[in-house]
Amino acid sequence: MKSKPIRFIVISGTGWSIDLVTMTILVYLGLEPVIANLCSATLAVTFVYWVSRLAVFDKKVEQKAFAGYIAYCAYSVVVIAAFSVLIQYLSYFLHGMFENVISLTASAFIAKVIVTPFNLYINFVASKYIVGKT
């Protein structure tokens, strides 16, 4: 895979899988979708930052990489919070519309799938900028 966007999509897809499975399990265990997504997305962000730094942006892990990680985490806190709130509202909206058909866990799963393409695009642009600077 020579294309950086394709490599980023594959790595982000793996991170997203980690994120989606973790969030779904946490909602199933009783956490609100907003809290579950905050936890699972933080785990995924850490994975995607370090792996994409090496495999997509061809950057070494050195001292300034940690400054980039801090910057990426600061950016991610804002984005994760915004998407978590969106997932929370969308989950309850879907659950309310289809209450007799799908559980809150399923509606949270569906909400996460719906918002992911927008989140991926924003993350690629931010990663390219942040990693490029560090």
LINCORZI-V734782 format. One record per helix or strand of 2 or more residues. SS is the DSSP state (A for helix, B for strand). FROM is the first residue (numbers start at 0). LEN is the number of residues. If there is no record, write none. Layout:
SS;FROM;LEN / SS;FROM;LEN
This chain:
A;3;25 / A;32;23 / A;62;35 / A;103;30
